[in-house]
Amino acid sequence: MKVIRRLLVLSKRGEEDIKRAVLATILLQVFSTSSFIVGMGLIFCLTDDVGKENSGMVQLIVAFFIGIAFSLIEAYIRRRQYDRTNIPAYRECQRMRLEVTERLNRIPYSFFGKRQIAEIVACLVDDCIYAEQLISNLIPVTFAYCVTVPAAFIIAFILDVRMGIASVITVVAGILIQVSSLGYQEKLVFHQLKVKHEAEEQLQEYVFGMEQIRSDSRNGIERIKIRRAIDDLKKASLKMELTSGVFTSASEVLLQMGIGLVVLTGMLIMNKGGISVRIPILFFAFALRIYIPVAELITVLPSLVYEKNASDNRIKEILAQAPLPGGDKPEFKSCDIEFEHVDFAYTDRPVLKDISFTAKTGKVTALVGESGSGKTTIANLMARLWEPGKGTIRLDGRDISTIEPEWYLNRITCVFQDVILFHDTILNNIWIGNPEATEEEVRHAATVACCDEFIDRLPEGINTVLAENGGSLSGGERQRLSIARAILKNAPVVILDEATAALDTRNEYLIHQAISNLCAGKTVIVIAHTLRNIKNADEIIVLDHGEIRERGCHSELMELDGKYAYMYELQKKSLVWEVCQAAVT
């Protein structure tokens, strides 16, 4: 059982539940077989008494009540067996999903950069269902049959050795055929699962990228890719199913031949006067009781291989990820964030090199630079979405890697350029910022963030349910909801990553006022491409290819006449840019 616990990532309680499920299934099989033997015994007793005066009716009444008693007992055992298999399986599956989601919430964000969303969702949905089926059905049934079938053969040999041999030959041959093919079937299962995951990723990209696909007129190209992925999945699935079906059918054919062999052996022995007619009849009926579970066992083995491989790999991979370090919950006197000789790289591509600066409490620190210079990476490191490769990041002098992640993140408010909204009401989407806030405070945050302007136009107002990721709102409206969350959270450290990038001119001034109210007296880190928005920042850090090239306030950097001054002048020129119609000759 410890091997099964390790393979399926079971809890200690789950391991104990499987033991009870196996015992309950064995008990059910044993009682069912015993009921059959008792029933056959009653039939023989009734046939013995045929012709005896007044005895047949008594035997029938006794047999009737015995049958009722056995039926009631079996119904009770089946009910108990269900309680010991299915209900614990649902509970273990729930625990598994919660544990996986909790681990996903605590591991470095770099894990998500290496995985497709479809793959992670499939782990939470499909893989946990496979594990549930293993726990509730396949494992208990397999163990039960491994116990009851050999016991049934022992009884068969006790009744008659010759017929016992006849019954066991084809069973052993059928099981050997299936077992010997499991290695090859497992390779096909791995291939089918790999192709299945690739098809899921292609479908996800197709659905999420529909807007871009249509705008770029790539519908035909993408449909070809989808068709190819689905066709590959069909071929892999057919090959796996056909291979499994061939070996399973061959094994079942041998089992069916076994029934005929038992009958033939019994008839030959009976013709020679070696046994009475009851033994062949009993063996024929008993053989059916043996071969049915053996046939189920042979059918279960490929499913066991498939669902074992489908369920445990990704679950184990996620649970094997080390959570973010840190367990301290210190009190902070200030909220200075300090970077000390920080390096960072995505896989083998360096992004930040020897970054050192301090964002002071009550000050605004702006990060500027060309795309790819490392601005957003610094924000992600501050928010502990990533962990630095080298160097140290401190909050109030404490290494953030020693601080409990949730405790630390309660002091951070992030407004990223890419806003994530949930398929829920606007009210609940803002409430995420501070679940302990009152509804009045949520509405006030929405007003301060200038959300009421578009909320009032919606049919249900603030209780309107948004489409997936806020697809029913404009980019500016989605960004204002994100700012409302930040206002509601009211954390002492504020990270603004292009927070006003998607806003129209009419609302930009109002949002700047709201952000000013939000940031008063706090540690503020602003990432901006539009340099006029950060002219009044206390310190501007200019990044170039992951390194700090310049730092200082706006006037100091303009006097330096370096990279910042060049970028600022270039943006001033871009303000007079206009679209001109090409001359037609």
C-alpha positions as CSV (number, residue, x, y, z in Angstrom):
1,M,0.0,0.0,0.0
2,K,2.9,2.4,0.6
3,V,3.9,1.9,-3.1
4,I,0.3,2.9,-4.1
5,R,0.4,5.8,-1.8
6,R,3.6,7.0,-3.3
7,L,2.5,6.5,-6.9
8,L,-0.9,8.3,-6.4
9,V,0.3,10.9,-4.0
10,L,-2.2,9.8,-1.4
11,S,-2.5,11.2,2.1
12,K,-2.1,8.9,5.1
13,R,-5.9,8.8,5.5
14,G,-6.2,8.0,1.8
15,E,-3.9,5.0,2.2
16,E,-6.0,3.7,5.1
17,D,-9.1,4.3,3.0
18,I,-7.8,2.1,0.2
19,K,-7.0,-0.7,2.7
20,R,-10.6,-0.5,3.9
21,A,-11.9,-0.3,0.3
22,V,-9.9,-3.4,-0.7
23,L,-11.2,-5.4,2.4
24,A,-14.8,-4.3,1.7
25,T,-14.5,-5.4,-1.9
26,I,-12.9,-8.7,-0.9
27,L,-15.7,-9.3,1.6
28,L,-18.3,-8.6,-1.1
29,Q,-16.7,-11.0,-3.5
30,V,-16.4,-13.7,-0.9
31,F,-19.9,-13.4,0.3
32,S,-21.2,-13.3,-3.3
33,T,-19.3,-16.6,-4.0
34,S,-20.5,-18.1,-0.7
35,S,-24.1,-17.2,-1.6
36,F,-23.6,-19.0,-4.9
37,I,-22.3,-22.1,-3.2
38,V,-25.1,-22.1,-0.7
39,G,-27.6,-21.6,-3.5
40,M,-26.2,-24.5,-5.4
41,G,-26.3,-26.7,-2.3
42,L,-30.0,-25.8,-1.8
43,I,-30.7,-26.8,-5.4
44,F,-29.1,-30.1,-4.9
45,C,-31.0,-30.7,-1.6
46,L,-34.3,-29.9,-3.4
47,T,-33.5,-32.2,-6.2
48,D,-32.8,-35.0,-3.7
49,D,-36.1,-34.5,-2.1
50,V,-38.1,-34.6,-5.3
51,G,-40.8,-37.3,-5.0
52,K,-40.7,-37.4,-1.2
53,E,-44.1,-36.7,0.4
54,N,-44.6,-33.3,2.0
55,S,-40.8,-32.6,2.0
56,G,-40.6,-30.4,-1.2
57,M,-42.8,-27.6,0.2
58,V,-40.8,-27.4,3.5
59,Q,-37.5,-27.2,1.5
60,L,-38.9,-24.5,-0.8
61,I,-40.0,-22.4,2.2
62,V,-36.6,-22.8,3.9
63,A,-34.8,-22.0,0.6
64,F,-37.0,-18.9,0.1
65,F,-36.2,-17.5,3.6
66,I,-32.5,-18.3,3.2
67,G,-32.4,-16.6,-0.2
68,I,-34.1,-13.5,1.3
69,A,-31.6,-13.4,4.2
70,F,-28.6,-13.7,1.9
71,S,-30.0,-11.0,-0.4
72,L,-30.5,-8.6,2.5
73,I,-27.0,-9.3,3.8
74,E,-25.5,-8.8,0.4
75,A,-27.4,-5.5,-0.1
76,Y,-26.0,-4.3,3.2
77,I,-22.4,-5.4,2.3
78,R,-22.7,-3.7,-1.1
79,R,-23.9,-0.5,0.6
80,R,-20.9,-0.6,3.0
81,Q,-18.6,-1.4,0.1
82,Y,-19.8,1.7,-1.7
83,D,-19.2,3.8,1.4
84,R,-15.7,2.4,1.8
85,T,-14.8,3.0,-1.9
86,N,-16.6,5.9,-3.6
87,I,-17.0,8.3,-0.7
88,P,-13.4,8.2,0.4
89,A,-12.3,8.5,-3.2
90,Y,-14.3,11.7,-3.6
91,R,-12.8,13.0,-0.4
92,E,-9.3,12.1,-1.4
93,C,-9.8,13.7,-4.8
94,Q,-11.0,16.9,-3.1
95,R,-7.9,16.9,-0.9
96,M,-5.7,16.3,-3.9
97,R,-7.2,19.3,-5.9
98,L,-7.0,21.6,-2.8
99,E,-3.4,20.6,-2.2
100,V,-2.4,21.1,-5.8
101,T,-4.1,24.5,-5.9
102,E,-2.5,25.5,-2.6
103,R,0.9,24.4,-3.9
104,L,0.3,26.4,-7.1
105,N,-0.3,29.5,-5.0
106,R,3.0,29.1,-3.1
107,I,5.5,28.0,-5.8
108,P,7.6,30.5,-7.8
109,Y,5.9,32.0,-10.8
110,S,8.7,30.6,-13.0
111,F,6.9,27.3,-12.9
112,F,3.9,28.8,-14.8
113,G,6.3,30.2,-17.4
114,K,7.3,26.7,-18.4
115,R,3.8,25.2,-18.5
116,Q,0.7,25.8,-20.6
117,I,-2.5,26.8,-18.8
118,A,-4.3,23.9,-20.4
119,E,-1.8,21.5,-18.9
120,I,-2.3,22.8,-15.4
121,V,-6.1,22.9,-15.7
122,A,-6.1,19.3,-17.1
123,C,-4.1,18.3,-14.0
124,L,-6.7,19.8,-11.7
125,V,-9.7,18.3,-13.6
126,D,-8.8,15.2,-15.6
127,D,-5.8,13.9,-13.6
128,C,-7.7,14.1,-10.3
129,I,-10.6,12.3,-11.9
130,Y,-8.3,9.5,-13.1
131,A,-6.9,9.2,-9.5
132,E,-10.5,9.1,-8.2
133,Q,-11.4,6.2,-10.5
134,L,-8.2,4.3,-9.4
135,I,-9.1,4.8,-5.7
136,S,-12.8,4.0,-6.0
137,N,-12.8,1.2,-8.4
138,L,-9.8,-0.2,-10.2
139,I,-7.4,-0.7,-7.3
140,P,-10.0,-2.3,-4.9
141,V,-11.4,-4.5,-7.6
142,T,-7.9,-5.6,-8.8
143,F,-6.8,-6.5,-5.3
144,A,-10.1,-8.3,-4.5
145,Y,-9.9,-10.4,-7.6
146,C,-6.2,-11.2,-6.9
147,V,-7.4,-12.7,-3.6
148,T,-10.8,-14.3,-4.5
149,V,-9.9,-15.8,-7.9
150,P,-7.0,-18.0,-6.5
151,A,-9.3,-18.9,-3.5
152,A,-12.0,-20.0,-6.0
153,F,-9.5,-22.2,-7.8
154,I,-8.5,-23.8,-4.6
155,I,-12.1,-24.8,-4.0
156,A,-12.3,-26.1,-7.5
157,F,-9.3,-28.3,-7.0
158,I,-10.8,-29.6,-3.8
159,L,-14.0,-30.6,-5.7
160,D,-12.1,-32.3,-8.5
161,V,-8.4,-32.0,-9.4
162,R,-8.9,-33.0,-13.0
163,M,-11.6,-30.4,-13.7
164,G,-9.7,-27.9,-11.6
165,I,-6.7,-28.2,-13.9
166,A,-9.0,-27.9,-16.9
167,S,-10.4,-24.6,-15.5
168,V,-7.1,-23.0,-14.5
169,I,-5.2,-23.6,-17.8
170,T,-7.0,-21.1,-19.9
171,V,-7.2,-18.5,-17.1
172,V,-3.4,-18.6,-16.6
173,A,-2.9,-18.3,-20.4
174,G,-5.3,-15.4,-20.7
175,I,-3.7,-13.5,-17.8
176,L,-0.2,-14.1,-19.2
177,I,-1.2,-12.7,-22.6
178,Q,-2.5,-9.5,-21.0
179,V,0.3,-9.1,-18.5
180,S,3.0,-9.7,-21.1
181,S,1.6,-6.9,-23.3
182,L,1.3,-4.3,-20.6
183,G,4.8,-2.9,-21.2
184,Y,4.0,-2.2,-24.9
185,Q,0.6,-0.8,-24.0
186,E,2.2,1.5,-21.5
187,K,4.4,3.0,-24.2
188,L,1.3,3.6,-26.4
189,V,-0.4,5.2,-23.4
190,F,2.5,7.6,-22.9
191,H,2.4,8.6,-26.5
192,Q,-1.4,9.1,-26.5
193,L,-1.2,11.3,-23.4
194,K,1.6,13.3,-25.0
195,V,-0.4,13.9,-28.1
196,K,-3.6,14.6,-26.1
197,H,-1.8,17.3,-24.1
198,E,-0.4,18.9,-27.3
199,A,-3.9,18.9,-28.8
200,E,-5.3,20.6,-25.7
201,E,-2.6,23.3,-25.9
202,Q,-3.4,23.9,-29.6
203,L,-7.1,24.2,-28.8
204,Q,-6.5,26.6,-26.0
205,E,-4.3,28.8,-28.2
206,Y,-6.9,28.7,-30.9
207,V,-9.7,29.8,-28.6
208,F,-7.7,32.4,-26.6
209,G,-6.1,33.8,-29.7
210,M,-9.3,34.1,-31.8
211,E,-9.2,37.9,-31.9
212,Q,-5.6,38.0,-33.2
213,I,-6.2,35.0,-35.6
214,R,-9.1,36.8,-37.3
215,S,-7.4,40.2,-37.4
216,D,-4.3,38.6,-39.0
217,S,-6.4,36.5,-41.4
218,R,-4.8,33.3,-40.0
219,N,-8.0,31.4,-39.7
220,G,-7.1,28.9,-42.4
221,I,-3.6,28.3,-41.1
222,E,-4.7,27.9,-37.5
223,R,-7.5,25.5,-38.5
224,I,-5.0,23.4,-40.3
225,K,-2.9,23.2,-37.2
226,I,-5.9,22.3,-35.1
227,R,-7.0,19.7,-37.6
228,R,-3.5,18.2,-37.6
229,A,-3.4,18.0,-33.8
230,I,-6.8,16.4,-33.6
231,D,-5.9,14.0,-36.3
232,D,-2.7,13.0,-34.5
233,L,-4.8,12.4,-31.3
234,K,-7.3,10.3,-33.2
235,K,-4.5,8.1,-34.6
236,A,-2.7,7.7,-31.3
237,S,-6.0,6.9,-29.5
238,L,-7.0,4.4,-32.2
239,K,-3.6,2.7,-32.0
240,M,-3.8,2.5,-28.2
241,E,-7.4,1.3,-28.1
242,L,-6.9,-1.3,-30.9
243,T,-3.8,-2.7,-29.4
244,S,-5.4,-3.0,-26.0
245,G,-8.5,-4.5,-27.6
246,V,-6.5,-7.1,-29.5
247,F,-4.8,-8.4,-26.4
248,T,-7.9,-8.1,-24.2
249,S,-10.0,-10.0,-26.8
250,A,-7.4,-12.7,-27.2
251,S,-7.4,-13.2,-23.4
252,E,-11.2,-13.3,-23.3
253,V,-11.4,-15.8,-26.1
254,L,-9.2,-18.1,-24.1
255,L,-11.5,-17.7,-21.1
256,Q,-14.5,-18.6,-23.2
257,M,-12.6,-21.7,-24.5
258,G,-12.0,-22.6,-20.8
259,I,-15.7,-22.9,-20.1
260,G,-16.0,-25.3,-23.0
261,L,-12.9,-27.2,-21.8
262,V,-14.4,-27.6,-18.3
263,V,-17.7,-28.9,-19.7
264,L,-15.9,-31.3,-22.0
265,T,-13.6,-32.6,-19.2
266,G,-16.6,-33.1,-16.9
267,M,-18.6,-35.0,-19.6
268,L,-15.6,-37.3,-20.3
269,I,-15.1,-38.1,-16.6
270,M,-18.8,-38.6,-16.0
271,N,-19.1,-41.0,-19.0
272,K,-16.4,-43.1,-17.4
273,G,-18.4,-43.2,-14.2
274,G,-15.7,-41.2,-12.2
275,I,-18.1,-38.6,-10.8
276,S,-21.8,-37.9,-10.4
277,V,-23.7,-35.5,-12.7
278,R,-23.7,-32.9,-9.9
279,I,-20.0,-32.2,-10.1
280,P,-20.0,-31.1,-13.8
281,I,-23.1,-29.0,-13.2
282,L,-21.5,-27.4,-10.1
283,F,-18.2,-26.9,-12.0
284,F,-19.9,-25.3,-15.0
285,A,-21.8,-22.9,-12.8
286,F,-18.7,-22.3,-10.6
287,A,-16.5,-21.7,-13.7
288,L,-18.9,-18.9,-14.8
289,R,-18.4,-17.3,-11.3
290,I,-14.6,-17.6,-11.8
291,Y,-14.3,-16.5,-15.4
292,I,-16.5,-13.4,-15.1
293,P,-14.2,-11.7,-12.5
294,V,-11.1,-12.9,-14.4
295,A,-12.5,-11.3,-17.6
296,E,-13.1,-8.1,-15.6
297,L,-9.6,-8.3,-14.2
298,I,-8.1,-8.7,-17.7
299,T,-10.2,-5.7,-18.9
300,V,-9.2,-3.6,-15.9
301,L,-5.4,-4.1,-16.3
302,P,-5.1,-1.8,-19.4
303,S,-7.3,0.8,-17.7
304,L,-5.1,0.5,-14.6
305,V,-2.0,1.3,-16.7
306,Y,-3.7,4.2,-18.5
307,E,-5.2,5.9,-15.5
308,K,-2.1,5.4,-13.4
309,N,0.1,7.1,-16.0
310,A,-2.6,9.8,-16.7
311,S,-3.2,10.7,-13.1
312,D,0.1,10.7,-11.2
313,N,2.8,12.4,-13.4
314,R,1.6,16.0,-13.5
315,I,0.2,15.9,-9.9
316,K,3.5,14.6,-8.6
317,E,5.4,17.1,-10.6
318,I,3.4,20.1,-9.1
319,L,3.5,18.7,-5.6
320,A,7.3,18.2,-5.9
321,Q,7.8,21.9,-6.6
322,A,9.4,23.6,-3.6
323,P,7.2,26.4,-2.2
324,L,8.5,29.9,-1.8
325,P,10.8,30.0,1.3
326,G,10.1,32.0,4.4
327,G,8.0,31.7,7.5
328,D,8.7,34.9,9.5
329,K,5.9,37.4,10.2
330,P,7.8,40.5,11.3
331,E,6.3,43.9,12.1
332,F,7.7,46.6,9.8
333,K,8.7,50.1,10.9
334,S,9.1,51.3,7.3
335,C,8.5,49.9,3.9
336,D,11.8,50.6,2.2
337,I,12.5,48.1,-0.6
338,E,16.2,47.5,-1.3
339,F,17.8,45.6,-4.2
340,E,21.3,44.5,-3.4
341,H,23.4,43.2,-6.3
342,V,20.4,41.3,-7.8
343,D,20.8,39.1,-10.9
344,F,18.0,37.3,-12.7
345,A,17.7,35.1,-15.8
346,Y,14.9,33.4,-17.6
347,T,16.4,29.9,-18.1
348,D,19.7,30.7,-19.7
349,R,18.9,34.3,-20.8
350,P,20.2,37.0,-18.4
351,V,17.7,39.7,-17.8
352,L,19.0,41.7,-14.8
353,K,22.7,42.2,-13.9
354,D,23.9,43.6,-10.6
355,I,20.8,45.7,-9.8
356,S,21.2,47.8,-6.6
357,F,18.8,50.6,-5.5
358,T,16.4,51.5,-2.7
359,A,12.8,52.6,-3.0
360,K,12.2,54.8,0.0
361,T,9.0,55.0,2.1
362,G,6.9,58.0,1.1
363,K,8.9,58.4,-2.2
364,V,8.1,57.6,-5.8
365,T,10.7,55.5,-7.6
366,A,10.3,55.3,-11.4
367,L,11.8,52.6,-13.6
368,V,12.2,53.6,-17.2
369,G,13.9,52.0,-20.2
370,E,13.3,50.4,-23.5
371,S,11.1,47.3,-23.9
372,G,13.1,44.3,-22.6
373,S,15.3,46.3,-20.3
374,G,14.0,44.6,-17.2
375,K,11.5,47.0,-15.7
376,T,8.6,44.5,-15.3
377,T,11.0,41.8,-14.1
378,I,12.0,44.1,-11.2
379,A,8.3,44.6,-10.4
380,N,7.8,40.8,-10.5
381,L,10.7,40.2,-8.2
382,M,9.3,42.8,-5.7
383,A,6.0,41.0,-5.8
384,R,7.8,37.6,-5.3
385,L,6.4,36.2,-8.5
386,W,10.0,35.3,-9.3
387,E,13.0,34.7,-7.0
388,P,16.3,36.3,-7.8
389,G,19.1,34.2,-9.1
390,K,21.7,36.2,-7.1
391,G,21.6,39.0,-4.6
392,T,19.1,40.0,-2.0
393,I,15.8,41.9,-1.9
394,R,14.9,43.5,1.5
395,L,11.8,45.0,3.0
396,D,12.6,47.2,5.9
397,G,16.0,45.6,6.1
398,R,14.6,42.0,6.2
399,D,15.5,39.6,3.4
400,I,12.1,38.9,1.8
401,S,13.0,35.2,1.3
402,T,12.8,34.8,5.1
403,I,9.3,36.4,5.3
404,E,6.1,34.3,5.0
405,P,4.9,34.9,1.4
406,E,1.3,35.7,2.2
407,W,2.4,38.0,5.1
408,Y,4.7,39.8,2.7
409,L,2.2,40.1,-0.1
410,N,-0.3,41.7,2.2
411,R,2.0,44.7,2.2
412,I,2.2,44.9,-1.6
413,T,-0.3,46.2,-4.0
414,C,0.3,45.6,-7.7
415,V,-1.4,47.2,-10.7
416,F,0.0,45.5,-13.7
417,Q,-0.5,46.4,-17.4
418,D,-2.1,43.0,-18.1
419,V,-5.3,43.0,-15.9
420,I,-6.8,39.8,-14.7
421,L,-10.5,39.8,-14.0
422,F,-12.7,36.8,-13.0
423,H,-16.0,35.5,-14.3
424,D,-17.9,37.1,-11.4
425,T,-19.6,40.4,-10.5
426,I,-17.8,43.7,-10.7
427,L,-18.4,44.0,-6.9
428,N,-16.6,40.7,-6.2
429,N,-13.8,41.5,-8.6
430,I,-13.0,44.6,-6.7
431,W,-13.6,42.9,-3.3
432,I,-10.6,40.6,-4.1
433,G,-8.4,43.5,-3.0
434,N,-9.6,43.3,0.6
435,P,-12.1,40.5,1.4
436,E,-12.7,42.1,4.9
437,A,-13.9,45.4,3.4
438,T,-17.5,46.4,3.6
439,E,-19.6,46.8,0.4
440,E,-19.7,50.5,1.1
441,E,-15.9,50.6,1.0
442,V,-15.9,48.6,-2.2
443,R,-18.3,51.1,-3.9
444,H,-16.2,54.0,-2.6
445,A,-13.0,52.4,-4.1
446,A,-14.8,52.0,-7.4
447,T,-15.8,55.7,-7.3
448,V,-12.3,56.9,-6.5
449,A,-11.0,54.8,-9.4
450,C,-13.5,56.4,-11.8
451,C,-15.3,53.1,-12.3
452,D,-18.8,54.4,-11.6
453,E,-18.8,56.2,-15.0
454,F,-19.1,52.9,-16.8
455,I,-20.6,50.8,-14.0
456,D,-23.8,53.0,-14.1
457,R,-24.3,52.1,-17.8
458,L,-24.3,48.4,-17.1
459,P,-27.7,46.5,-16.7
460,E,-27.0,45.3,-13.2
461,G,-24.6,48.0,-12.2
462,I,-21.9,46.9,-9.8
463,N,-23.5,43.5,-9.6
464,T,-23.1,42.8,-13.3
465,V,-21.3,39.5,-14.0
466,L,-18.3,40.0,-16.3
467,A,-17.4,37.8,-19.2
468,E,-14.3,35.7,-18.9
469,N,-11.3,37.9,-18.0
470,G,-13.5,41.0,-18.4
471,G,-14.0,40.5,-22.1
472,S,-17.2,42.6,-22.0
473,L,-15.2,45.7,-20.9
474,S,-12.7,47.9,-22.7
475,G,-9.0,47.9,-21.8
476,G,-9.4,51.2,-19.9
477,E,-12.4,50.0,-17.9
478,R,-10.6,46.8,-16.9
479,Q,-7.5,48.8,-15.8
480,R,-9.7,51.1,-13.7
481,L,-11.1,48.0,-11.9
482,S,-7.6,46.9,-11.2
483,I,-6.8,50.3,-9.7
484,A,-10.0,50.1,-7.6
485,R,-8.7,46.8,-6.2
486,A,-5.4,48.5,-5.2
487,I,-7.3,51.4,-3.6
488,L,-9.4,49.0,-1.6
489,K,-6.3,46.9,-0.4
490,N,-4.5,50.1,0.7
491,A,-1.1,48.3,1.1
492,P,2.0,50.3,2.2
493,V,3.9,49.3,-1.0
494,V,2.4,50.2,-4.4
495,I,3.8,48.8,-7.7
496,L,2.3,50.5,-10.8
497,D,3.3,48.8,-14.1
498,E,1.9,51.1,-16.9
499,A,-1.2,51.6,-14.8
500,T,-2.6,54.3,-17.0
501,A,-1.5,52.8,-20.4
502,A,-5.0,51.9,-21.6
503,L,-6.9,55.0,-20.4
504,D,-8.4,57.6,-22.6
505,T,-7.4,61.3,-22.2
506,R,-10.7,62.2,-20.4
507,N,-10.1,59.8,-17.5
508,E,-6.3,59.9,-17.3
509,Y,-6.2,63.1,-15.2
510,L,-8.9,61.6,-12.8
511,I,-6.9,58.4,-12.5
512,H,-3.7,60.2,-11.7
513,Q,-5.6,62.0,-8.9
514,A,-6.9,58.6,-7.6
515,I,-3.4,57.2,-7.8
516,S,-2.0,60.2,-5.9
517,N,-4.5,59.6,-3.1
518,L,-3.6,55.9,-3.2
519,C,0.2,56.5,-3.0
520,A,0.3,59.2,-0.3
521,G,2.9,58.3,2.3
522,K,3.7,54.9,0.7
523,T,6.6,53.2,-1.1
524,V,5.7,53.7,-4.7
525,I,7.4,52.0,-7.7
526,V,6.2,53.2,-11.1
527,I,7.0,51.6,-14.4
528,A,6.3,53.9,-17.3
529,H,7.0,54.2,-21.0
530,T,5.4,57.6,-21.1
531,L,8.1,59.7,-19.4
532,R,5.9,62.8,-18.9
533,N,3.9,60.7,-16.3
534,I,7.0,60.3,-14.1
535,K,8.6,63.8,-14.3
536,N,7.8,64.4,-10.7
537,A,9.2,61.1,-9.4
538,D,11.6,61.4,-6.5
539,E,14.1,59.1,-8.2
540,I,14.1,57.8,-11.8
541,I,16.2,54.7,-12.6
542,V,17.1,54.2,-16.2
543,L,17.6,50.6,-17.2
544,D,19.4,49.4,-20.4
545,H,19.7,45.7,-21.2
546,G,19.2,44.7,-17.6
547,E,21.6,47.2,-16.1
548,I,21.2,50.5,-14.3
549,R,22.7,53.2,-16.6
550,E,21.5,56.4,-15.0
551,R,19.6,57.5,-11.9
552,G,18.3,60.8,-10.4
553,C,15.4,63.1,-10.6
554,H,14.1,64.5,-14.0
555,S,16.1,67.7,-13.9
556,E,19.3,65.9,-13.0
557,L,18.9,63.4,-15.8
558,M,18.1,66.1,-18.3
559,E,21.2,67.9,-17.4
560,L,23.2,64.7,-17.7
561,D,22.1,64.6,-21.3
562,G,22.3,60.8,-21.5
563,K,19.9,58.0,-22.4
564,Y,17.0,59.5,-20.4
565,A,17.3,62.9,-22.0
566,Y,17.5,61.2,-25.4
567,M,14.3,59.1,-24.7
568,Y,12.5,62.2,-23.3
569,E,13.2,64.3,-26.4
570,L,12.3,61.5,-28.7
571,Q,8.9,61.2,-27.0
572,K,8.3,64.9,-27.3
573,K,8.9,64.6,-31.1
574,S,6.5,61.6,-31.2
575,L,3.7,63.8,-29.8
576,V,3.5,65.6,-33.2
577,W,3.5,62.4,-35.2
578,E,0.6,62.1,-37.6
579,V,-0.6,59.6,-40.2
580,C,-0.2,60.9,-43.7
581,Q,-1.9,59.5,-46.7
582,A,0.5,58.3,-49.3
583,A,0.5,60.4,-52.5
584,V,-1.3,58.7,-55.3
585,T,0.5,59.0,-58.6
